[in-house]
Amino acid sequence: MSIIRRDRPPVADGPAGETPQPKTFRFPSAFTVLAGVTIAVWLLAFVVPTGAYQVDPESGRPVPGSFEHTDKALSFGDRLMELFLAPVNGLYGVINPDGYIGPYETGELYGAAGVFLFVLAIGVFITMAMKTGAIDNGVARVASRMRAHGPVLIAVLMVLFSIGGTTEGMAEETLGFYALIIPLMLAMGYDRMVAAATILVGAGIGVLASTVNPFATGVASGAADISIGDGIAFRLLMYVVLVPVGIWWVLRYAKRVHAEPGRSLVGAVEGDDELRAQGLKEVGRLPIRERLVLSVVGVTFAFMIFAIVPWAQVIHGPDAESFGWQLDWYFPELAALFIVMSIVVGLIGGLGEKGVTDAVVRGAGDFIGVGLIIVLARGVTVIMNNAEITGTILHSMENVVSDTSSWIFGGLMFLINVPLAFLVPSTSGHAALAMPILAPLADFAGVNRAMVVTAFQSASGVVNLITPTSAVVMGGLALAKVRYDQYLRFVLPLVGILLVLGTAFVAIGAAIS
């Protein structure tokens, strides 16, 4: 039992009389947040009036101005069963002829099974490519060849990380690169902040300006009931503009530290001298196997982009019919693509039968958490739809946005998603939870739904550059031995710039969509 008096320090229980460390607040995980949201929405359904919109039979979207209150009555037992079945219906629930979403009857698929399998498939693909060593050695090769050109190397590495961010949502995968980038930056006369920023800002802005990122753009597009290729041209423009802004910010700091090491926000850290020596090692030409693996990875993502983009609509407008060579693939086809190419990558990389199967299991296991978050989030929307409160909530928001201009609507969508990104740290969970509510608002405001997806992913990307609940941010800073407060001093002005530019981009995009 601990004895605490005012005139002496606390006496601790435990071995060697150690004083126990005070408990610090830990933000709940995405699973806990979504569980809380599920229960909150379930309780909300008891008090929110029920209502529904008429639905356009061709587009399946709500007709603006057609909202009417309904007389939906469910017993407490039925409501309790709704809560119990929410995750199940979120995975493979179907829409029955009467509009009810349930797991047993025949009807149109509503659950997130397709997205869930796609997430697992791309997790397997990424894990397989990483296991061959080709990605690590490819980055090392680029770094070794450009070591004498510090600013150019930083820019090239940030572009490479941003490409990973914009195409496949590169996040946790970046943690493996710190052991390579830190010695290299120290050897070139920079500090640990430059190393951390090269990775975090590079990949982070790539995710912010995602073009076909399956965990942001893909999940959000699926929840918004649009193609992942819708709005890709505008998102590509954002990528082209915002990535140079991030590179400029990092190079600005790197140049200052290189000229005056005393101005470093981090300072010297024990072990820096040894790491500088490590960063001077040479990396030879990549083996043919690894070059082939990198080629297959690049071709696979390029083919995915080709397969999902609605080329006829991009070239000739939204009402154009599909070309004969236009694939119009969606999540089932993409999942199959990445599973097949995972095996191809493993075989080319020389992993053998056991290595390939082990990578499949590990990759699926590493990404199943993301898939489950999507399922839980979809379960929330099932509760709302079956309780018929989704229409009521949409109607209240419709009244807010119906009298706003398109550009104001776009800006509001961006700003609304900023606090949502803090509340739901998972990008996929945020997308699956928010898009079914926010996307239909675009119909009421006369704005393309793709701009709501762009607003979500941009706001989420900005927040995820700084959120302390992110394993990518906190884990990366721990590996770089950079304190969180030091990182905030470096990155907060950039975050402010990105908030302004992101709001402006989405507002302009909504105005011209």
NUMARDO-265664 format. One record per residue (C-alpha): z, x, y; residue in three letters. Coordinates in Angstrom, 2 decimals, padded with zeros to 5 digits, m for minus. Layout:
% NUMARDO-265664
Z, X, Y, ALA .
...
//
This chain:
% NUMARDO-265664
000.00, 000.00, 000.00, MET .
m000.95, 001.45, 003.39, SER .
001.69, 001.72, 006.12, ILE .
000.44, 001.49, 009.70, ILE .
002.63, 002.16, 012.72, ARG .
001.79, 002.41, 016.39, ARG .
003.24, 005.93, 016.76, ASP .
001.52, 007.64, 013.85, ARG .
m001.91, 007.64, 012.17, PRO .
m002.47, 005.44, 009.14, PRO .
m001.38, 006.78, 005.76, VAL .
m004.10, 006.21, 003.17, ALA .
m003.94, 005.15, m000.41, ASP .
m005.99, 007.14, m002.87, GLY .
m006.33, 010.74, m004.03, PRO .
m005.41, 013.64, m001.72, ALA .
m004.23, 011.19, 000.92, GLY .
m007.76, 010.68, 002.23, GLU .
m008.14, 008.11, 004.96, THR .
m010.60, 005.43, 003.84, PRO .
m013.70, 005.17, 005.96, GLN .
m013.89, 002.00, 008.06, PRO .
m016.32, m000.55, 006.79, LYS .
m019.51, m000.72, 008.82, THR .
m021.69, m003.76, 009.26, PHE .
m024.68, m003.83, 006.94, ARG .
m027.49, m006.20, 007.77, PHE .
m028.24, m008.45, 004.78, PRO .
m031.34, m007.83, 002.71, SER .
m034.48, m009.93, 002.92, ALA .
m033.38, m011.76, m000.26, PHE .
m030.07, m012.76, 001.31, THR .
m031.76, m013.83, 004.54, VAL .
m034.27, m015.98, 002.66, LEU .
m031.55, m017.48, 000.47, ALA .
m029.68, m018.44, 003.64, GLY .
m032.84, m019.87, 005.18, VAL .
m033.50, m021.88, 002.02, THR .
m030.08, m023.48, 002.10, ILE .
m030.24, m024.03, 005.86, ALA .
m033.62, m025.76, 005.60, VAL .
m032.38, m027.85, 002.67, TRP .
m029.41, m029.03, 004.76, LEU .
m031.67, m029.56, 007.76, LEU .
m033.78, m031.96, 005.73, ALA .
m030.81, m034.35, 005.63, PHE .
m030.84, m034.82, 009.42, VAL .
m034.41, m034.19, 010.62, VAL .
m036.51, m037.38, 010.79, PRO .
m039.40, m037.47, 008.33, THR .
m042.98, m037.66, 009.47, GLY .
m046.53, m036.64, 008.64, ALA .
m049.94, m036.00, 010.17, TYR .
m053.20, m037.44, 009.01, GLN .
m055.20, m034.73, 007.26, VAL .
m058.86, m033.95, 007.85, ASP .
m060.47, m034.45, 004.40, PRO .
m062.97, m031.63, 004.94, GLU .
m060.72, m028.89, 006.28, SER .
m057.41, m030.08, 004.80, GLY .
m055.72, m029.41, 008.15, ARG .
m053.56, m031.79, 010.23, PRO .
m055.35, m033.85, 012.85, VAL .
m053.84, m033.27, 016.34, PRO .
m052.25, m036.39, 017.80, GLY .
m052.09, m038.25, 014.47, SER .
m048.38, m037.73, 013.78, PHE .
m046.40, m040.77, 012.58, GLU .
m042.83, m041.11, 011.38, HIS .
m042.43, m042.00, 007.72, THR .
m039.69, m043.57, 005.68, ASP .
m039.11, m040.87, 003.08, LYS .
m035.98, m041.51, 001.03, ALA .
m034.67, m039.11, m001.61, LEU .
m031.40, m039.44, m003.47, SER .
m028.88, m036.63, m003.32, PHE .
m029.69, m035.80, m006.93, GLY .
m033.39, m035.48, m006.10, ASP .
m032.59, m033.29, m003.11, ARG .
m030.34, m031.08, m005.24, LEU .
m033.15, m030.70, m007.77, MET .
m035.50, m029.72, m004.90, GLU .
m033.17, m026.86, m004.01, LEU .
m032.82, m025.84, m007.65, PHE .
m036.58, m025.79, m008.25, LEU .
m037.57, m024.22, m004.92, ALA .
m038.26, m020.69, m006.26, PRO .
m040.12, m022.11, m009.29, VAL .
m042.32, m024.32, m007.14, ASN .
m042.79, m021.42, m004.77, GLY .
m044.38, m019.45, m007.61, LEU .
m046.62, m021.99, m009.35, TYR .
m046.03, m025.42, m007.86, GLY .
m048.99, m027.78, m007.58, VAL .
m049.84, m030.49, m005.04, ILE .
m050.01, m033.82, m006.85, ASN .
m052.23, m036.72, m005.71, PRO .
m049.33, m038.22, m003.76, ASP .
m048.79, m034.95, m001.87, GLY .
m045.58, m034.02, m003.70, TYR .
m045.32, m030.38, m004.80, ILE .
m043.91, m029.89, m008.29, GLY .
m044.22, m027.62, m011.32, PRO .
m045.25, m030.02, m014.05, TYR .
m048.01, m032.43, m013.04, GLU .
m051.68, m031.55, m012.73, THR .
m052.94, m030.98, m009.21, GLY .
m054.09, m028.41, m006.67, GLU .
m052.29, m025.07, m006.93, LEU .
m049.86, m024.51, m004.06, TYR .
m047.52, m021.79, m005.32, GLY .
m047.80, m018.10, m004.51, ALA .
m048.78, m016.99, m008.03, ALA .
m052.08, m015.50, m006.83, GLY .
m050.45, m013.54, m004.02, VAL .
m047.61, m012.50, m006.32, PHE .
m049.98, m011.00, m008.90, LEU .
m052.06, m009.35, m006.18, PHE .
m048.97, m007.60, m004.80, VAL .
m048.08, m006.32, m008.27, LEU .
m051.67, m005.16, m008.87, ALA .
m051.90, m003.16, m005.66, ILE .
m048.45, m001.71, m006.37, GLY .
m049.76, m000.47, m009.70, VAL .
m052.86, 000.99, m008.02, PHE .
m050.89, 002.87, m005.36, ILE .
m048.37, 004.19, m007.89, THR .
m051.13, 005.35, m010.21, MET .
m052.91, 007.24, m007.41, ALA .
m049.66, 008.86, m006.27, MET .
m048.77, 009.90, m009.84, LYS .
m052.00, 011.87, m010.22, THR .
m050.86, 014.08, m007.30, GLY .
m054.22, 013.66, m005.57, ALA .
m052.86, 011.97, m002.44, ILE .
m050.05, 014.51, m001.90, ASP .
m052.38, 017.45, m002.47, ASN .
m055.10, 015.91, m000.33, GLY .
m052.79, 015.73, 002.66, VAL .
m051.53, 019.25, 001.93, ALA .
m055.11, 020.53, 001.84, ARG .
m055.92, 018.99, 005.22, VAL .
m052.70, 020.40, 006.66, ALA .
m053.28, 023.93, 005.35, SER .
m056.82, 024.12, 006.71, ARG .
m055.82, 022.97, 010.20, MET .
m052.46, 024.71, 010.56, ARG .
m053.67, 026.87, 013.44, ALA .
m054.65, 023.80, 015.47, HIS .
m051.37, 021.96, 015.94, GLY .
m052.40, 019.06, 018.19, PRO .
m055.55, 018.41, 016.17, VAL .
m053.56, 018.48, 012.94, LEU .
m051.00, 016.00, 014.29, ILE .
m053.80, 013.67, 015.39, ALA .
m055.61, 013.94, 012.05, VAL .
m052.43, 013.31, 010.04, LEU .
m051.54, 010.31, 012.20, MET .
m055.03, 008.88, 011.71, VAL .
m054.72, 009.34, 007.93, LEU .
m051.31, 007.65, 007.86, PHE .
m052.61, 004.87, 010.12, SER .
m055.53, 004.26, 007.76, ILE .
m053.02, 003.88, 004.95, GLY .
m051.03, 001.46, 007.12, GLY .
m053.96, m000.69, 008.18, THR .
m055.51, m000.94, 004.71, THR .
m052.59, m001.15, 002.29, GLU .
m049.47, m001.40, 004.42, GLY .
m048.35, 002.17, 003.78, MET .
m044.59, 002.16, 004.26, ALA .
m042.22, 003.30, 001.50, GLU .
m045.01, 005.54, 000.20, GLU .
m044.66, 007.69, 003.32, THR .
m041.19, 008.88, 002.26, LEU .
m042.78, 011.34, m000.14, GLY .
m044.58, 013.18, 002.67, PHE .
m041.57, 014.39, 004.65, TYR .
m041.03, 017.37, 002.34, ALA .
m044.58, 018.46, 003.18, LEU .
m044.84, 017.61, 006.88, ILE .
m041.46, 018.95, 008.08, ILE .
m042.01, 022.60, 007.00, PRO .
m045.53, 022.46, 008.41, LEU .
m044.45, 021.21, 011.85, MET .
m041.59, 023.72, 012.03, LEU .
m043.98, 026.54, 011.12, ALA .
m046.25, 025.54, 014.01, MET .
m043.43, 025.62, 016.56, GLY .
m042.56, 021.92, 016.72, TYR .
m039.34, 020.15, 015.78, ASP .
m038.24, 017.58, 013.23, ARG .
m038.86, 014.70, 015.62, MET .
m042.57, 015.56, 015.72, VAL .
m042.66, 015.55, 011.91, ALA .
m040.87, 012.19, 011.67, ALA .
m042.96, 010.63, 014.44, ALA .
m046.23, 011.82, 012.93, THR .
m045.41, 009.78, 009.83, ILE .
m043.46, 006.83, 011.25, LEU .
m045.62, 006.16, 014.31, VAL .
m048.88, 006.93, 012.51, GLY .
m048.31, 004.57, 009.59, ALA .
m046.36, 002.10, 011.75, GLY .
m049.14, 001.50, 014.25, ILE .
m051.59, 001.25, 011.36, GLY .
m049.47, m001.58, 009.95, VAL .
m049.13, m003.11, 013.43, LEU .
m052.94, m003.23, 013.70, ALA .
m053.52, m004.14, 010.05, SER .
m057.10, m004.97, 009.21, THR .
m056.84, m005.81, 005.50, VAL .
m053.22, m004.85, 004.73, ASN .
m052.42, m007.11, 001.74, PRO .
m048.68, m007.26, 002.52, PHE .
m049.16, m008.40, 006.12, ALA .
m052.68, m009.68, 006.75, THR .
m053.23, m010.77, 003.16, GLY .
m050.01, m012.71, 002.68, VAL .
m050.20, m014.22, 006.17, ALA .
m053.83, m015.25, 005.73, SER .
m053.04, m016.87, 002.40, GLY .
m050.11, m018.78, 003.90, ALA .
m052.29, m019.78, 006.88, ALA .
m055.01, m021.02, 004.50, ASP .
m057.71, m018.71, 005.85, ILE .
m059.64, m015.74, 004.48, SER .
m058.11, m012.28, 004.85, ILE .
m061.38, m011.29, 006.51, GLY .
m061.03, m013.85, 009.32, ASP .
m060.33, m012.04, 012.59, GLY .
m060.97, m008.59, 011.11, ILE .
m063.26, m007.52, 013.97, ALA .
m060.57, m008.19, 016.57, PHE .
m057.89, m006.47, 014.50, ARG .
m060.17, m003.46, 014.12, LEU .
m060.51, m003.33, 017.91, LEU .
m056.71, m003.34, 018.21, MET .
m056.51, m000.51, 015.70, TYR .
m059.06, 001.58, 017.61, VAL .
m057.13, 001.12, 020.87, VAL .
m053.50, 001.32, 019.72, LEU .
m053.67, 004.26, 017.33, VAL .
m054.79, 006.64, 020.13, PRO .
m051.88, 005.34, 022.23, VAL .
m049.44, 006.36, 019.48, GLY .
m051.13, 009.73, 019.04, ILE .
m050.95, 010.35, 022.80, TRP .
m047.21, 009.60, 022.83, TRP .
m046.43, 011.96, 019.94, VAL .
m048.67, 014.75, 021.28, LEU .
m047.05, 014.39, 024.71, ARG .
m043.64, 015.11, 023.21, TYR .
m044.98, 017.79, 020.83, ALA .
m046.59, 019.72, 023.69, LYS .
m043.33, 019.66, 025.66, ARG .
m041.25, 020.90, 022.72, VAL .
m043.75, 023.61, 021.84, HIS .
m043.66, 024.96, 025.40, ALA .
m039.91, 024.52, 025.90, GLU .
m037.96, 024.29, 022.60, PRO .
m034.77, 023.60, 024.56, GLY .
m036.16, 020.16, 025.50, ARG .
m036.15, 019.03, 021.89, SER .
m034.30, 015.77, 021.29, LEU .
m033.20, 017.06, 017.88, VAL .
m032.48, 020.76, 018.37, GLY .
m032.12, 023.28, 015.58, ALA .
m030.93, 022.11, 012.17, VAL .
m029.47, 024.25, 009.40, GLU .
m032.19, 025.36, 006.99, GLY .
m035.03, 025.27, 009.53, ASP .
m035.86, 028.97, 009.05, ASP .
m036.37, 028.56, 005.31, GLU .
m038.54, 025.50, 005.84, LEU .
m040.68, 027.34, 008.38, ARG .
m041.45, 029.96, 005.74, ALA .
m042.28, 027.22, 003.24, GLN .
m044.69, 025.64, 005.69, GLY .
m046.79, 028.79, 005.84, LEU .
m047.88, 028.62, 002.18, LYS .
m051.57, 028.21, 001.37, GLU .
m053.07, 025.29, m000.56, VAL .
m056.24, 026.01, m002.48, GLY .
m059.27, 023.85, m003.11, ARG .
m058.47, 020.56, m004.83, LEU .
m059.40, 020.29, m008.51, PRO .
m062.39, 018.11, m009.32, ILE .
m060.10, 015.49, m010.90, ARG .
m058.11, 015.03, m007.69, GLU .
m061.24, 014.90, m005.57, ARG .
m062.63, 012.20, m007.84, LEU .
m059.36, 010.24, m007.64, VAL .
m059.40, 010.35, m003.83, LEU .
m063.04, 009.22, m003.86, SER .
m062.25, 006.29, m006.17, VAL .
m059.28, 005.26, m004.01, VAL .
m061.45, 005.31, m000.88, GLY .
m064.32, 003.43, m002.55, VAL .
m061.93, 000.79, m003.94, THR .
m060.46, m000.03, m000.53, PHE .
m063.94, 000.02, 001.02, ALA .
m065.18, m002.41, m001.64, PHE .
m062.16, m004.65, m001.09, MET .
m063.06, m004.86, 002.59, ILE .
m066.66, m005.72, 001.72, PHE .
m065.58, m008.34, m000.83, ALA .
m063.24, m010.28, 001.44, ILE .
m065.08, m010.26, 004.76, VAL .
m067.03, m013.51, 005.43, PRO .
m070.12, m011.61, 006.58, TRP .
m072.21, m014.66, 007.46, ALA .
m069.51, m016.01, 009.77, GLN .
m068.95, m012.58, 011.32, VAL .
m072.66, m012.10, 012.04, ILE .
m073.82, m015.64, 012.81, HIS .
m070.68, m017.54, 013.81, GLY .
m068.00, m019.69, 012.14, PRO .
m070.37, m022.45, 010.98, ASP .
m072.84, m020.17, 009.19, ALA .
m073.36, m020.58, 005.45, GLU .
m072.52, m017.71, 003.11, SER .
m075.13, m015.08, 002.34, PHE .
m076.29, m014.66, m001.24, GLY .
m074.66, m011.22, m001.44, TRP .
m071.42, m012.36, 000.20, GLN .
m068.65, m012.29, m002.41, LEU .
m065.90, m014.29, m000.62, ASP .
m063.28, m012.88, m002.99, TRP .
m059.68, m014.00, m002.78, TYR .
m056.38, m012.95, m004.34, PHE .
m057.24, m013.52, m008.04, PRO .
m060.40, m011.40, m007.82, GLU .
m058.67, m008.72, m005.75, LEU .
m055.79, m008.54, m008.23, ALA .
m058.27, m008.01, m011.05, ALA .
m060.08, m005.34, m009.01, LEU .
m056.95, m003.27, m008.42, PHE .
m055.77, m003.58, m012.03, ILE .
m059.11, m002.32, m013.33, VAL .
m059.34, 000.47, m010.77, MET .
m055.75, 001.51, m011.52, SER .
m056.79, 002.24, m015.08, ILE .
m059.89, 004.08, m013.86, VAL .
m057.79, 006.22, m011.50, VAL .
m055.28, 007.02, m014.24, GLY .
m057.96, 008.06, m016.70, LEU .
m059.81, 010.20, m014.14, ILE .
m056.51, 011.76, m013.09, GLY .
m055.83, 012.81, m016.68, GLY .
m052.64, 010.81, m017.10, LEU .
m053.48, 009.78, m020.64, GLY .
m052.53, 006.55, m022.37, GLU .
m048.78, 006.95, m021.95, LYS .
m049.07, 008.11, m018.34, GLY .
m051.28, 005.16, m017.44, VAL .
m049.06, 002.56, m019.08, THR .
m045.91, 004.12, m017.60, ASP .
m047.48, 004.02, m014.12, ALA .
m048.48, 000.37, m014.61, VAL .
m044.91, m000.59, m015.51, VAL .
m043.39, 001.51, m012.74, ARG .
m045.83, 000.29, m010.09, GLY .
m045.28, m003.36, m010.98, ALA .
m041.52, m002.78, m011.01, GLY .
m041.50, m001.05, m007.63, ASP .
m043.37, m003.92, m006.00, PHE .
m041.88, m006.91, m007.77, ILE .
m039.25, m007.17, m005.03, GLY .
m042.00, m007.82, m002.48, VAL .
m043.53, m010.43, m004.76, GLY .
m040.22, m012.23, m005.26, LEU .
m039.67, m012.35, m001.51, ILE .
m043.03, m014.09, m001.14, ILE .
m042.07, m016.57, m003.86, VAL .
m038.71, m017.35, m002.22, LEU .
m040.35, m017.83, 001.16, ALA .
m042.95, m020.17, m000.31, ARG .
m040.10, m022.13, m001.91, GLY .
m038.73, m022.83, 001.59, VAL .
m042.01, m024.43, 002.64, THR .
m042.01, m026.50, m000.57, VAL .
m038.63, m027.98, 000.40, ILE .
m039.91, m028.77, 003.89, MET .
m043.10, m030.36, 002.62, ASN .
m041.45, m032.47, m000.06, ASN .
m038.78, m033.63, 002.38, ALA .
m041.60, m034.43, 004.87, GLU .
m040.01, m032.56, 007.76, ILE .
m042.83, m030.03, 008.21, THR .
m044.84, m032.59, 010.17, GLY .
m041.85, m033.40, 012.38, THR .
m041.30, m029.73, 013.23, ILE .
m045.01, m029.25, 013.90, LEU .
m045.02, m032.28, 016.14, HIS .
m042.17, m030.90, 018.27, SER .
m044.01, m027.60, 018.65, MET .
m047.30, m029.37, 019.28, GLU .
m045.74, m031.00, 022.33, ASN .
m044.86, m027.55, 023.64, VAL .
m048.25, m025.89, 023.12, VAL .
m050.58, m028.85, 023.67, SER .
m050.58, m028.44, 027.44, ASP .
m050.77, m024.64, 027.44, THR .
m053.95, m022.65, 027.85, SER .
m055.25, m020.63, 024.92, SER .
m054.16, m017.28, 026.32, TRP .
m050.61, m018.50, 026.99, ILE .
m050.48, m019.85, 023.44, PHE .
m051.51, m016.45, 022.08, GLY .
m048.83, m014.66, 024.08, GLY .
m046.20, m017.16, 022.96, LEU .
m047.14, m016.65, 019.32, MET .
m046.62, m012.90, 019.70, PHE .
m043.25, m013.27, 021.42, LEU .
m042.00, m015.91, 018.95, ILE .
m042.61, m013.55, 016.05, ASN .
m040.59, m010.68, 017.58, VAL .
m037.15, m012.24, 016.87, PRO .
m038.44, m013.61, 013.55, LEU .
m039.27, m010.05, 012.50, ALA .
m035.64, m009.05, 013.15, PHE .
m034.31, m012.02, 011.18, LEU .
m036.67, m011.44, 008.22, VAL .
m037.16, m007.67, 007.90, PRO .
m039.66, m008.02, 005.06, SER .
m043.21, m008.25, 006.44, THR .
m044.35, m010.26, 003.43, SER .
m041.35, m012.58, 003.60, GLY .
m041.85, m013.08, 007.33, HIS .
m045.50, m013.94, 006.77, ALA .
m044.91, m016.34, 003.91, ALA .
m042.07, m018.07, 005.75, LEU .
m043.55, m018.39, 009.24, ALA .
m047.28, m018.88, 008.74, MET .
m047.20, m022.38, 007.19, PRO .
m045.40, m023.53, 010.34, ILE .
m047.09, m021.44, 013.03, LEU .
m050.70, m021.44, 011.78, ALA .
m051.29, m025.21, 012.17, PRO .
m050.17, m024.92, 015.81, LEU .
m053.39, m023.02, 016.46, ALA .
m055.32, m026.17, 015.48, ASP .
m053.46, m028.14, 018.13, PHE .
m054.06, m025.48, 020.77, ALA .
m057.73, m025.07, 019.90, GLY .
m057.25, m021.45, 018.80, VAL .
m058.52, m019.75, 015.66, ASN .
m055.77, m019.47, 013.03, ARG .
m056.64, m015.80, 012.60, ALA .
m055.09, m015.13, 016.01, MET .
m051.74, m016.48, 014.78, VAL .
m051.97, m014.03, 011.86, VAL .
m052.78, m011.23, 014.31, THR .
m049.86, m012.21, 016.54, ALA .
m047.47, m012.20, 013.57, PHE .
m048.50, m008.83, 012.18, GLN .
m048.56, m007.17, 015.61, SER .
m045.07, m008.38, 016.52, ALA .
m043.74, m007.51, 013.06, SER .
m045.30, m004.06, 013.30, GLY .
m043.67, m003.31, 016.64, VAL .
m040.23, m004.41, 015.42, VAL .
m040.55, m002.43, 012.20, ASN .
m040.94, 000.78, 014.20, LEU .
m037.29, 000.55, 015.24, ILE .
m035.40, m001.93, 013.08, THR .
m032.31, m000.35, 011.47, PRO .
m032.72, m002.65, 008.47, THR .
m035.92, m000.86, 007.43, SER .
m035.65, 001.58, 004.52, ALA .
m038.80, 003.22, 005.83, VAL .
m037.29, 004.00, 009.24, VAL .
m033.76, 004.87, 008.15, MET .
m034.85, 006.65, 004.98, GLY .
m037.47, 008.65, 006.84, GLY .
m035.03, 009.68, 009.56, LEU .
m032.50, 010.72, 006.92, ALA .
m035.11, 012.90, 005.21, LEU .
m036.09, 014.42, 008.55, ALA .
m032.42, 014.85, 009.56, LYS .
m033.06, 013.01, 012.81, VAL .
m030.31, 010.72, 014.07, ARG .
m031.21, 007.09, 014.74, TYR .
m030.08, 007.29, 018.37, ASP .
m032.27, 010.37, 018.90, GLN .
m035.23, 008.54, 017.43, TYR .
m034.61, 005.52, 019.66, LEU .
m034.65, 007.77, 022.76, ARG .
m038.04, 009.01, 021.64, PHE .
m039.68, 005.79, 020.50, VAL .
m038.30, 002.97, 022.70, LEU .
m040.66, 003.65, 025.65, PRO .
m043.59, 003.59, 023.21, LEU .
m042.29, 000.31, 021.75, VAL .
m042.25, m001.13, 025.28, GLY .
m045.87, m000.06, 025.79, ILE .
m046.90, m001.58, 022.45, LEU .
m045.12, m004.86, 023.26, LEU .
m047.08, m005.19, 026.49, VAL .
m050.39, m004.21, 024.90, LEU .
m049.79, m006.41, 021.85, GLY .
m049.00, m009.45, 023.97, THR .
m052.07, m008.83, 026.12, ALA .
m054.33, m008.34, 023.10, PHE .
m053.23, m011.54, 021.38, VAL .
m053.44, m013.53, 024.61, ALA .
m056.99, m012.32, 025.26, ILE .
m057.98, m012.85, 021.63, GLY .
m056.67, m016.43, 021.69, ALA .
m058.56, m017.11, 024.92, ALA .
m061.90, m015.97, 023.51, ILE .
m061.49, m017.21, 019.92, SER .
//
